[in-house]
Amino acid sequence: MAGKTVYTALLQKGTDRLFTAWWYDNGDVQTISQLEWRWLAFRNSGRFSLVNVSAADAVSLQQEVSRLMRQSGGLLRSLSARAG
């Protein structure tokens, strides 16, 4: 999605369906590898967050993931500054 590798899943209970995607992100790097984010964090490449996005359909999920990937640098730096 959005040129990046992310985990995706379809959560289903009865007739309810929820499309979801998740990845680790530090504003500069997006990855699904725990080893990669832990190594980069250890080497002082900033804090990583687990980003999880859910939507009612696959198209909406794709659009939201793409939007977040485009703005992730500013979004996550802003959140890190507040938490820091």
Summary of the structure (lengths in Angstrom):
residues: 84
radius of gyration: 13.9
end to end distance: 29.6
largest distance: 45.5
contacts: 220
relative contact order: 0.22
helix: 42%
strand: 31%
